[in-house]
Amino acid sequence: MKPATIEASYLIETPLEPAAVAAIMAGEQSSGTFVRVAGETDELRRRAAAQVLSVEELEPAAAPSLSSAWLERQRAQGPWRRAKVRIAFPAVNIGANLPTLAATVAGNLYDLGEVTGLKLLGVDFPQDYRMRFELPALGIEGTRERLNVHGRPFFGTIIKPNVGMSADQIADLVALLCEAGVDFIKDDEICADPDHAPLHLRVSAVMAKVRAYRDRTGRDVMVAFNITDETDAMRRHAELVEREGGSCVMVSLNWCGLSGVQTLRRATPLALHGHRNGYGAFGRHPALGIGFDAYQALYRLAGVDHMHVHGIGGKFSDAAEEVEAAARRCLKPLAADAPDASDAVLPVFSSGQWSGTLPRTWEAVGAADFMFLAGGGILAHPDGPAAGVASLRQAWEAVAEGRDLAAAAATRPELAAALSFFGR
């Protein structure tokens, strides 16, 4: 990879020659348009034009994924050729400007008439370009130090019911969960600043319980308050959480956007818990949108500390292999020439998780550096939340010992109850 370029990889679908379409993409997103314009000198093109690095043709599609009025006007017919394309964009065209980086590697490409499918698969850049952007404030090691959790995954849960409780009711639940032994508690993505539990009241009530528990036991619990809002409000919310002794805030990445998350990162030392709700609209279609590898690169440049990757064997549509790849990518450095993985972010597994899904999760990650969030897996345990947390700890003990959960459950009643109840 050239030091002064950002390389983007795509899947394209078109009835035209893929190499010609790749050239159109490179021109559209750098110095060119559909015709040569005044001032577009050869020297300017050498300095600012994007370059097609490779075109790898794949098996064609049986039918077009999307319609195109432009192709219809050309009376274009199949076959609907698919190809992987890699394009290098000069970094000097973009600078340290995250929204413009996104506009360059994606932007109008989705609207090109020549394509019936286009998906941004990955975005790669050198370490010197990566270092022009934000790093995680805590990241994996900082989160471990804050919570004094070492040698195992983080076990956490989500406030349930999602909405409807008052600030005091939520605080009482948090107190119960602290006593149950969780490491981490987060708001649901749809509970930010509701009328029935305004954020300023919720933060105050919850942190009073967390501080009391911390002072009494010496053990800290991280609470990710959902501060998703417009940018100025998010900064005020983060300041409140910090004043109350909190360590983490949560944002809905897709709805706050790259600029909002980056501004928040620059305004607070708290951990940013990145929730990717709505990502399916960007990544679920195989021939349209943004793949997770590209998605995580952009939001890691914005400075998040934790990144949701969904869960294995959970309630969402992701295949286990997709979740595994997402988690492993979070643990790698962003730049291929980075000296280490100090900018790694903590992958967060969520959605239908319980002690029975932990072994496959461990297998997927290959390390203990992950967060395992169990909502129902803790709160709906037949013997109560404390037993739910105990069942997760016991499942981890079995995994670490290389034992089958069913065998380990013979001497671990909380795990046995979880296997019986959730395993149905």
WOJO-V478162 format. One line per field, one symbol per residue. psi: psi as a letter, one per 40 degrees, with the letter a starting at -180 (. if undefined). Layout:
psi=???
This chain:
psi=hhdfihhhiihihieahdddddddddddebeiaeihihegiddddddeiihhdihhiahiidihdiihdddddefiiaighiihihhhhhddddaggdddddddecbedeehdeiehhhhdihiiiddddeeiiiiddadddddddefhieiihhaiihhididiidddddddddddddeeidhhiiidehcfidegiddddddddddddddddddeehihhhghhehaidddddddddddddeeieiiiihddediddddddddeeieihhhhhfheddddedhefiahiddddddddddefidihheaiheaeiehidddddddddddeiidideidafeeiihhhhihfiaddeddddddddeiegihhhhcddddehdeiddddddddddddddddefiiddddedegdddddddddde.
